[in-house]
Amino acid sequence: MTINDKKFNIVLANSGLTIKEVAERAEMSRTRLNMILNQKRVTPQAVGRVARALGVRTEEIIDMEE
């Protein structure tokens, strides 16, 4: 599972949150969130935490073509 950069940035912009605020809501460090965003493969749990922090469903931030 991978987080789609374009989708993530759109959702982030719509949320009005900063990366730091998303990391805090996901209960992880900014460094960890950046690692998750830059990885080619991410665990479903990590994607779920990021999606919940943004207030969206996981489908709204992941690549579906896998």
Secondary structure as UniProt FT lines:
FT   HELIX           5..15
FT   HELIX           19..25
FT   TURN            26..27
FT   HELIX           30..38
FT   HELIX           44..54
FT   HELIX           58..60
//
